[in-house]
Amino acid sequence: MIEHIVALLLFVGPDIKEHRIQESMSFCLKHKREASRPPISANVSYKCIKSKAELEKNIDGSYSIKALILE
């Protein structure tokens, strides 16, 4: 299923290592600030995006991102 989402992305170097669906851009920015507070490494960064994504349903009924569709 393809939906428009807001996602928080974790970059390690140039690669996306993790992505999480967020309720809204304000929640995403809040979580980005919280995650960025203790600087872990110069290579680690976070970014909030609005994008289309292919989602898959988990066993517990929640959705996770299967693939981001960047346009």
Secondary structure, 3 states (H helix, E strand, C coil): CEEEEEEEEEEECCEEEEEEEECCHHHHHHHHHHHHCCCCCCCEEEEEEEEEEEEEECCCCCEEEEEEECC
